[in-house]
Amino acid sequence: MAELHVELVSVEREVWSGEATQVTARTTEGDIGVLPGHAPLLGQLADGGIVTIYQAGGETVLAAVHGGFLSVTEQGVTVLAEVAELAADIDTSRAKAALDKARGESDVAAQRRAESRLRAAGQPA
């Protein structure tokens, strides 16, 4: 089975790197799925989105991402996010508290970030 090399990077650090059979993400133009052999492109990531990386063994890596770009080249897929957090690293109680605070302050951007973190972690927003 053909694979892609995937790099998920935030401003602060490399979040995840490895081989995958597919990557999905939400861009400002809509959802996109990338398979091996995909045409080169550059897409702007939507705020409060989730990137899903499908590995060959059936495992799935989920990450909440906020801002940035997705680049597809012959070498693979690079997700350059302002902020990226793997689902396994998300503190759901902290994310719920952030969501409540954002709703109370009518902070739409903070609300989107908290909701995406909860969705990536498999929790209702």
TORDO-20532 format. One record per atom (N, C-alpha, C): x, y, z; residue number from 1; residue in three letters; atom name. Coordinates in steps of 0.05 Angstrom, whole numbers. Atoms other than C-alpha are relative to their C-alpha. Layout:
<atoms>
+--------+--------+--------+-----+-----+----+
!      u !      v !      w !   i !  aa ! at !
+--------+--------+--------+-----+-----+----+
!      X !      Y !      Z ! NUM ! ala ! CA !
...
+--------+--------+--------+-----+-----+----+
</atoms>
This chain:
<atoms>
+--------+--------+--------+-----+-----+----+
!      u !      v !      w !   i !  aa ! at !
+--------+--------+--------+-----+-----+----+
!     17 !    -24 !      0 !   1 ! met !  N !
!      0 !      0 !      0 !   1 ! met ! CA !
!     18 !     25 !      0 !   1 ! met !  C !
!    -15 !    -25 !      2 !   2 ! ala !  N !
!     27 !     68 !    -19 !   2 ! ala ! CA !
!     -4 !     17 !     25 !   2 ! ala !  C !
!      2 !    -17 !    -24 !   3 ! glu !  N !
!     42 !    117 !     37 !   3 ! glu ! CA !
!     11 !     28 !     -6 !   3 ! glu !  C !
!     -9 !    -28 !      1 !   4 ! leu !  N !
!     55 !    191 !     48 !   4 ! leu ! CA !
!     18 !      4 !     24 !   4 ! leu !  C !
!    -15 !     -9 !    -24 !   5 ! his !  N !
!    107 !    221 !     93 !   5 ! his ! CA !
!    -15 !     25 !     10 !   5 ! his !  C !
!     15 !    -22 !    -12 !   6 ! val !  N !
!     70 !    268 !    141 !   6 ! val ! CA !
!     15 !     13 !     23 !   6 ! val !  C !
!    -12 !    -16 !    -22 !   7 ! glu !  N !
!     98 !    323 !    185 !   7 ! glu ! CA !
!    -22 !     19 !     11 !   7 ! glu !  C !
!     19 !    -18 !    -13 !   8 ! leu !  N !
!     52 !    358 !    235 !   8 ! leu ! CA !
!     17 !     17 !     19 !   8 ! leu !  C !
!    -18 !    -18 !    -14 !   9 ! val !  N !
!     88 !    419 !    262 !   9 ! val ! CA !
!    -16 !     24 !     10 !   9 ! val !  C !
!     11 !    -25 !    -11 !  10 ! ser !  N !
!     66 !    476 !    308 !  10 ! ser ! CA !
!     23 !     20 !      1 !  10 ! ser !  C !
!    -20 !    -21 !     -2 !  11 ! val !  N !
!    102 !    542 !    318 !  11 ! val ! CA !
!     21 !     -9 !     21 !  11 ! val !  C !
!    -18 !      7 !    -23 !  12 ! glu !  N !
!    133 !    512 !    382 !  12 ! glu ! CA !
!     17 !    -25 !     -5 !  12 ! glu !  C !
!    -15 !     26 !      1 !  13 ! arg !  N !
!    153 !    441 !    361 !  13 ! arg ! CA !
!    -12 !    -18 !    -22 !  13 ! arg !  C !
!     11 !     21 !     17 !  14 ! glu !  N !
!    145 !    381 !    316 !  14 ! glu ! CA !
!    -19 !    -17 !     17 !  14 ! glu !  C !
!     20 !     14 !    -15 !  15 ! val !  N !
!     81 !    348 !    340 !  15 ! val ! CA !
!     -1 !    -29 !     -7 !  15 ! val !  C !
!      1 !     28 !      9 !  16 ! trp !  N !
!     81 !    285 !    298 !  16 ! trp ! CA !
!     13 !     -2 !    -27 !  16 ! trp !  C !
!    -13 !      5 !     25 !  17 ! ser !  N !
!    120 !    255 !    241 !  17 ! ser ! CA !
!     -1 !    -30 !     -5 !  17 ! ser !  C !
!      0 !     29 !      7 !  18 ! gly !  N !
!    112 !    189 !    204 !  18 ! gly ! CA !
!    -13 !     -5 !    -26 !  18 ! gly !  C !
!     11 !      9 !     26 !  19 ! glu !  N !
!     82 !    150 !    147 !  19 ! glu ! CA !
!    -30 !     -4 !      4 !  19 ! glu !  C !
!     29 !      3 !     -2 !  20 ! ala !  N !
!      7 !    149 !    132 !  20 ! ala ! CA !
!    -11 !     -7 !    -28 !  20 ! ala !  C !
!     13 !      6 !     25 !  21 ! thr !  N !
!    -41 !    125 !     79 !  21 ! thr ! CA !
!    -19 !     22 !     -9 !  21 ! thr !  C !
!     18 !    -22 !      6 !  22 ! gln !  N !
!    -86 !    186 !     83 !  22 ! gln ! CA !
!      1 !     21 !     21 !  22 ! gln !  C !
!      2 !    -23 !    -19 !  23 ! val !  N !
!    -92 !    255 !    115 !  23 ! val ! CA !
!    -25 !     15 !     -7 !  23 ! val !  C !
!     23 !    -18 !      5 !  24 ! thr !  N !
!   -156 !    295 !    123 !  24 ! thr ! CA !
!      3 !     24 !     18 !  24 ! thr !  C !
!     -1 !    -25 !    -15 !  25 ! ala !  N !
!   -162 !    367 !    146 !  25 ! ala ! CA !
!    -22 !     18 !    -10 !  25 ! ala !  C !
!     20 !    -21 !      8 !  26 ! arg !  N !
!   -210 !    426 !    144 !  26 ! arg ! CA !
!     16 !     25 !     -7 !  26 ! arg !  C !
!    -13 !    -25 !      9 !  27 ! thr !  N !
!   -185 !    485 !    103 !  27 ! thr ! CA !
!    -22 !     21 !     -1 !  27 ! thr !  C !
!     19 !    -21 !      3 !  28 ! thr !  N !
!   -218 !    552 !     93 !  28 ! thr ! CA !
!    -18 !     -4 !    -25 !  28 ! thr !  C !
!     16 !      6 !     24 !  29 ! glu !  N !
!   -243 !    524 !     26 !  29 ! glu ! CA !
!    -17 !    -25 !      4 !  29 ! glu !  C !
!     15 !     25 !     -5 !  30 ! gly !  N !
!   -273 !    461 !     58 !  30 ! gly ! CA !
!     18 !    -23 !      8 !  30 ! gly !  C !
!    -15 !     23 !     -9 !  31 ! asp !  N !
!   -252 !    392 !     79 !  31 ! asp ! CA !
!     16 !    -11 !    -24 !  31 ! asp !  C !
!    -17 !     12 !     21 !  32 ! ile !  N !
!   -195 !    358 !     41 !  32 ! ile ! CA !
!     11 !    -26 !     10 !  32 ! ile !  C !
!    -12 !     26 !     -5 !  33 ! gly !  N !
!   -170 !    287 !     38 !  33 ! gly ! CA !
!     24 !     -3 !    -19 !  33 ! gly !  C !
!    -24 !      3 !     16 !  34 ! val !  N !
!   -100 !    273 !     14 !  34 ! val ! CA !
!      9 !    -29 !      1 !  34 ! val !  C !
!    -10 !     27 !      3 !  35 ! leu !  N !
!    -78 !    205 !    -12 !  35 ! leu ! CA !
!     27 !      1 !    -15 !  35 ! leu !  C !
!    -25 !      0 !     15 !  36 ! pro !  N !
!    -11 !    184 !    -41 !  36 ! pro ! CA !
!     -5 !      7 !    -29 !  36 ! pro !  C !
!      3 !     -8 !     28 !  37 ! gly !  N !
!     -1 !    215 !   -110 !  37 ! gly ! CA !
!    -17 !     25 !     -4 !  37 ! gly !  C !
!     17 !    -24 !      2 !  38 ! his !  N !
!    -44 !    276 !    -94 !  38 ! his ! CA !
!     16 !     23 !    -14 !  38 ! his !  C !
!    -12 !    -23 !     13 !  39 ! ala !  N !
!    -30 !    338 !   -136 !  39 ! ala ! CA !
!     10 !     19 !     21 !  39 ! ala !  C !
!    -11 !    -20 !    -19 !  40 ! pro !  N !
!     13 !    391 !   -102 !  40 ! pro ! CA !
!    -21 !     22 !      5 !  40 ! pro !  C !
!     18 !    -22 !     -7 !  41 ! leu !  N !
!    -27 !    444 !    -65 !  41 ! leu ! CA !
!      9 !     13 !     26 !  41 ! leu !  C !
!     -5 !    -14 !    -25 !  42 ! leu !  N !
!    -24 !    495 !     -9 !  42 ! leu ! CA !
!    -28 !     10 !      9 !  42 ! leu !  C !
!     26 !     -8 !    -11 !  43 ! gly !  N !
!    -86 !    505 !     34 !  43 ! gly ! CA !
!      3 !     13 !     27 !  43 ! gly !  C !
!      1 !    -13 !    -26 !  44 ! gln !  N !
!   -101 !    551 !     92 !  44 ! gln ! CA !
!    -18 !    -16 !     19 !  44 ! gln !  C !
!     16 !     15 !    -19 !  45 ! leu !  N !
!   -125 !    512 !    153 !  45 ! leu ! CA !
!    -21 !     18 !     13 !  45 ! leu !  C !
!     22 !    -15 !    -14 !  46 ! ala !  N !
!   -191 !    533 !    184 !  46 ! ala ! CA !
!      6 !      0 !     30 !  46 ! ala !  C !
!     -4 !     -1 !    -29 !  47 ! asp !  N !
!   -188 !    555 !    256 !  47 ! asp ! CA !
!    -19 !    -20 !     13 !  47 ! asp !  C !
!     17 !     19 !    -15 !  48 ! gly !  N !
!   -213 !    503 !    305 !  48 ! gly ! CA !
!     -5 !    -25 !    -15 !  48 ! gly !  C !
!      5 !     25 !     15 !  49 ! gly !  N !
!   -204 !    444 !    258 !  49 ! gly ! CA !
!     15 !    -24 !     12 !  49 ! gly !  C !
!    -13 !     25 !     -9 !  50 ! ile !  N !
!   -181 !    373 !    266 !  50 ! ile ! CA !
!     14 !    -12 !    -24 !  50 ! ile !  C !
!    -15 !     14 !     21 !  51 ! val !  N !
!   -127 !    338 !    225 !  51 ! val ! CA !
!     -1 !    -30 !      9 !  51 ! val !  C !
!      0 !     28 !     -6 !  52 ! thr !  N !
!   -135 !    263 !    220 !  52 ! thr ! CA !
!     20 !    -13 !    -18 !  52 ! thr !  C !
!    -21 !     14 !     14 !  53 ! ile !  N !
!    -76 !    220 !    200 !  53 ! ile ! CA !
!     -5 !    -30 !      2 !  53 ! ile !  C !
!      6 !     29 !      0 !  54 ! tyr !  N !
!    -91 !    148 !    179 !  54 ! tyr ! CA !
!     25 !    -15 !     -6 !  54 ! tyr !  C !
!    -25 !     15 !      4 !  55 ! gln !  N !
!    -33 !    101 !    188 !  55 ! gln ! CA !
!     -7 !    -27 !    -12 !  55 ! gln !  C !
!      4 !     25 !     14 !  56 ! ala !  N !
!    -24 !     36 !    149 !  56 ! ala ! CA !
!    -10 !    -22 !     18 !  56 ! ala !  C !
!      9 !     22 !    -18 !  57 ! gly !  N !
!    -35 !     -9 !    209 !  57 ! gly ! CA !
!    -28 !      3 !     11 !  57 ! gly !  C !
!     28 !     -5 !     -9 !  58 ! gly !  N !
!   -105 !     20 !    220 !  58 ! gly ! CA !
!     -2 !     20 !     23 !  58 ! gly !  C !
!      1 !    -20 !    -21 !  59 ! glu !  N !
!    -85 !     68 !    275 !  59 ! glu ! CA !
!     -6 !     28 !    -12 !  59 ! glu !  C !
!      7 !    -27 !      8 !  60 ! thr !  N !
!   -111 !    139 !    271 !  60 ! thr ! CA !
!     12 !     20 !     20 !  60 ! thr !  C !
!    -11 !    -22 !    -16 !  61 ! val !  N !
!    -76 !    202 !    297 !  61 ! val ! CA !
!    -18 !     24 !     -4 !  61 ! val !  C !
!     17 !    -24 !      2 !  62 ! leu !  N !
!   -122 !    261 !    313 !  62 ! leu ! CA !
!     14 !     23 !     14 !  62 ! leu !  C !
!    -12 !    -24 !    -12 !  63 ! ala !  N !
!    -98 !    331 !    327 !  63 ! ala ! CA !
!    -19 !     24 !     -4 !  63 ! ala !  C !
!     14 !    -25 !      2 !  64 ! ala !  N !
!   -134 !    396 !    342 !  64 ! ala ! CA !
!     20 !     21 !    -11 !  64 ! ala !  C !
!    -18 !    -20 !     11 !  65 ! val !  N !
!   -104 !    451 !    299 !  65 ! val ! CA !
!    -14 !     27 !     -2 !  65 ! val !  C !
!     11 !    -27 !      0 !  66 ! his !  N !
!   -113 !    526 !    299 !  66 ! his ! CA !
!     18 !     17 !    -18 !  66 ! his !  C !
!    -15 !    -17 !     18 !  67 ! gly !  N !
!    -90 !    568 !    240 !  67 ! gly ! CA !
!     23 !    -15 !    -13 !  67 ! gly !  C !
!    -23 !     11 !     14 !  68 ! gly !  N !
!    -34 !    553 !    192 !  68 ! gly ! CA !
!     -7 !    -10 !    -28 !  68 ! gly !  C !
!      2 !      9 !     27 !  69 ! phe !  N !
!    -26 !    516 !    127 !  69 ! phe ! CA !
!      5 !    -29 !     -3 !  69 ! phe !  C !
!     -4 !     28 !      7 !  70 ! leu !  N !
!    -28 !    447 !     96 !  70 ! leu ! CA !
!     13 !      1 !    -28 !  70 ! leu !  C !
!    -15 !      0 !     25 !  71 ! ser !  N !
!     23 !    435 !     41 !  71 ! ser ! CA !
!      3 !    -29 !    -10 !  71 ! ser !  C !
!     -4 !     27 !     12 !  72 ! val !  N !
!     23 !    375 !     -6 !  72 ! val ! CA !
!     20 !      3 !    -23 !  72 ! val !  C !
!    -20 !      1 !     21 !  73 ! thr !  N !
!     85 !    362 !    -48 !  73 ! thr ! CA !
!      6 !    -29 !     -7 !  73 ! thr !  C !
!     -8 !     27 !      7 !  74 ! glu !  N !
!    117 !    302 !    -81 !  74 ! glu ! CA !
!     13 !    -15 !     24 !  74 ! glu !  C !
!    -13 !     12 !    -23 !  75 ! gln !  N !
!    154 !    291 !    -15 !  75 ! gln ! CA !
!    -20 !     -8 !     22 !  75 ! gln !  C !
!     20 !      8 !    -20 !  76 ! gly !  N !
!     89 !    285 !     26 !  76 ! gly ! CA !
!    -17 !     24 !      9 !  76 ! gly !  C !
!     19 !    -20 !    -11 !  77 ! val !  N !
!     43 !    327 !     70 !  77 ! val ! CA !
!     13 !     13 !     24 !  77 ! val !  C !
!     -9 !    -15 !    -24 !  78 ! thr !  N !
!     65 !    381 !    118 !  78 ! thr ! CA !
!    -23 !     18 !     10 !  78 ! thr !  C !
!     20 !    -17 !    -13 !  79 ! val !  N !
!     16 !    413 !    166 !  79 ! val ! CA !
!     16 !     19 !     18 !  79 ! val !  C !
!    -13 !    -21 !    -15 !  80 ! leu !  N !
!     44 !    479 !    192 !  80 ! leu ! CA !
!    -21 !     15 !     15 !  80 ! leu !  C !
!     22 !    -12 !    -16 !  81 ! ala !  N !
!     -3 !    500 !    248 !  81 ! ala ! CA !
!     11 !     21 !     20 !  81 ! ala !  C !
!     -8 !    -19 !    -21 !  82 ! glu !  N !
!      0 !    560 !    294 !  82 ! glu ! CA !
!      0 !    -15 !     27 !  82 ! glu !  C !
!      2 !     16 !    -24 !  83 ! val !  N !
!    -23 !    513 !    349 !  83 ! val ! CA !
!    -10 !    -28 !     -8 !  83 ! val !  C !
!      8 !     27 !      6 !  84 ! ala !  N !
!    -29 !    437 !    345 !  84 ! ala ! CA !
!      3 !    -17 !     25 !  84 ! ala !  C !
!      0 !     16 !    -24 !  85 ! glu !  N !
!    -46 !    388 !    399 !  85 ! glu ! CA !
!    -11 !    -28 !     -6 !  85 ! glu !  C !
!     10 !     27 !      5 !  86 ! leu !  N !
!    -51 !    312 !    393 !  86 ! leu ! CA !
!    -23 !     -6 !     20 !  86 ! leu !  C !
!     23 !      7 !    -16 !  87 ! ala !  N !
!   -116 !    283 !    420 !  87 ! ala ! CA !
!      9 !    -12 !     27 !  87 ! ala !  C !
!    -10 !     14 !    -24 !  88 ! ala !  N !
!    -77 !    240 !    470 !  88 ! ala ! CA !
!     11 !     19 !     20 !  88 ! ala !  C !
!    -12 !    -20 !    -18 !  89 ! asp !  N !
!    -46 !    303 !    500 !  89 ! asp ! CA !
!    -19 !     20 !     11 !  89 ! asp !  C !
!     19 !    -20 !     -7 !  90 ! ile !  N !
!   -110 !    342 !    510 !  90 ! ile ! CA !
!    -12 !     -6 !     28 !  90 ! ile !  C !
!     12 !      1 !    -27 !  91 ! asp !  N !
!   -133 !    355 !    582 !  91 ! asp ! CA !
!    -29 !      9 !     -4 !  91 ! asp !  C !
!     27 !     -7 !      6 !  92 ! thr !  N !
!   -208 !    351 !    572 !  92 ! thr ! CA !
!    -14 !     18 !     21 !  92 ! thr !  C !
!     13 !    -17 !    -21 !  93 ! ser !  N !
!   -227 !    383 !    639 !  93 ! ser ! CA !
!     10 !     29 !     -4 !  93 ! ser !  C !
!    -10 !    -27 !      6 !  94 ! arg !  N !
!   -183 !    443 !    621 !  94 ! arg ! CA !
!    -13 !     11 !    -25 !  94 ! arg !  C !
!     13 !     -9 !     25 !  95 ! ala !  N !
!   -213 !    446 !    551 !  95 ! ala ! CA !
!    -29 !      8 !      6 !  95 ! ala !  C !
!     28 !     -7 !     -7 !  96 ! lys !  N !
!   -284 !    445 !    581 !  96 ! lys ! CA !
!     -1 !     26 !     15 !  96 ! lys !  C !
!      0 !    -25 !    -15 !  97 ! ala !  N !
!   -266 !    501 !    629 !  97 ! ala ! CA !
!      6 !     23 !    -19 !  97 ! ala !  C !
!     -6 !    -21 !     19 !  98 ! ala !  N !
!   -236 !    541 !    571 !  98 ! ala ! CA !
!    -25 !      6 !    -18 !  98 ! ala !  C !
!     24 !     -4 !     16 !  99 ! leu !  N !
!   -300 !    530 !    531 !  99 ! leu ! CA !
!    -21 !     16 !     15 !  99 ! leu !  C !
!     19 !    -15 !    -16 ! 100 ! asp !  N !
!   -344 !    554 !    588 ! 100 ! asp ! CA !
!      7 !     29 !      2 ! 100 ! asp !  C !
!    -10 !    -28 !     -2 ! 101 ! lys !  N !
!   -301 !    616 !    597 ! 101 ! lys ! CA !
!     -4 !     15 !    -26 ! 101 ! lys !  C !
!      3 !    -13 !     26 ! 102 ! ala !  N !
!   -302 !    631 !    522 ! 102 ! ala ! CA !
!    -29 !      6 !     -6 ! 102 ! ala !  C !
!     28 !     -5 !      4 ! 103 ! arg !  N !
!   -377 !    624 !    519 ! 103 ! arg ! CA !
!    -10 !     24 !     17 ! 103 ! arg !  C !
!      7 !    -22 !    -18 ! 104 ! gly !  N !
!   -384 !    671 !    579 ! 104 ! gly ! CA !
!      9 !     27 !     -9 ! 104 ! gly !  C !
!    -12 !    -25 !     10 ! 105 ! glu !  N !
!   -340 !    723 !    547 ! 105 ! glu ! CA !
!     -7 !      5 !    -29 ! 105 ! glu !  C !
!      7 !     -2 !     29 ! 106 ! ser !  N !
!   -370 !    713 !    477 ! 106 ! ser ! CA !
!     25 !      2 !    -18 ! 106 ! ser !  C !
!    -25 !      1 !     16 ! 107 ! asp !  N !
!   -300 !    699 !    450 ! 107 ! asp ! CA !
!     -2 !    -23 !    -19 ! 107 ! asp !  C !
!      5 !     20 !     20 ! 108 ! val !  N !
!   -316 !    662 !    386 ! 108 ! val ! CA !
!     25 !    -16 !     -7 ! 108 ! val !  C !
!    -25 !     14 !      7 ! 109 ! ala !  N !
!   -243 !    645 !    369 ! 109 ! ala ! CA !
!      8 !    -19 !     21 ! 109 ! ala !  C !
!     -7 !     18 !    -23 ! 110 ! ala !  N !
!   -229 !    616 !    438 ! 110 ! ala ! CA !
!    -20 !    -23 !      2 ! 110 ! ala !  C !
!     20 !     21 !     -1 ! 111 ! gln !  N !
!   -294 !    578 !    435 ! 111 ! gln ! CA !
!      6 !    -21 !    -22 ! 111 ! gln !  C !
!     -7 !     19 !     21 ! 112 ! arg !  N !
!   -274 !    546 !    368 ! 112 ! arg ! CA !
!     24 !    -17 !      8 ! 112 ! arg !  C !
!    -24 !     15 !     -9 ! 113 ! arg !  N !
!   -206 !    527 !    396 ! 113 ! arg ! CA !
!     -7 !    -22 !     20 ! 113 ! arg !  C !
!      8 !     19 !    -21 ! 114 ! ala !  N !
!   -237 !    494 !    457 ! 114 ! ala ! CA !
!    -17 !    -22 !    -11 ! 114 ! ala !  C !
!     18 !     20 !     11 ! 115 ! glu !  N !
!   -290 !    458 !    417 ! 115 ! glu ! CA !
!     16 !    -20 !    -17 ! 115 ! glu !  C !
!    -16 !     19 !     17 ! 116 ! ser !  N !
!   -238 !    429 !    368 ! 116 ! ser ! CA !
!     17 !    -18 !     18 ! 116 ! ser !  C !
!    -15 !     17 !    -18 ! 117 ! arg !  N !
!   -196 !    405 !    426 ! 117 ! arg ! CA !
!    -17 !    -22 !     12 ! 117 ! arg !  C !
!     18 !     21 !    -11 ! 118 ! leu !  N !
!   -256 !    369 !    456 ! 118 ! leu ! CA !
!     -8 !    -20 !    -21 ! 118 ! leu !  C !
!      7 !     19 !     22 ! 119 ! arg !  N !
!   -276 !    339 !    389 ! 119 ! arg ! CA !
!     23 !    -19 !     -6 ! 119 ! arg !  C !
!    -24 !     17 !      5 ! 120 ! ala !  N !
!   -205 !    314 !    377 ! 120 ! ala ! CA !
!      3 !    -21 !     22 ! 120 ! ala !  C !
!     -3 !     19 !    -22 ! 121 ! ala !  N !
!   -206 !    282 !    446 ! 121 ! ala ! CA !
!    -24 !    -18 !      3 ! 121 ! ala !  C !
!     23 !     17 !      0 ! 122 ! gly !  N !
!   -273 !    249 !    431 ! 122 ! gly ! CA !
!    -21 !      7 !     20 ! 122 ! gly !  C !
!     19 !     -9 !    -19 ! 123 ! gln !  N !
!   -313 !    291 !    479 ! 123 ! gln ! CA !
!    -21 !     19 !    -13 ! 123 ! gln !  C !
!     20 !    -19 !     11 ! 124 ! pro !  N !
!   -378 !    330 !    465 ! 124 ! pro ! CA !
!      8 !     28 !      7 ! 124 ! pro !  C !
!     -6 !    -28 !     -5 ! 125 ! ala !  N !
!   -369 !    405 !    459 ! 125 ! ala ! CA !
!    -23 !     15 !     12 ! 125 ! ala !  C !
+--------+--------+--------+-----+-----+----+
</atoms>
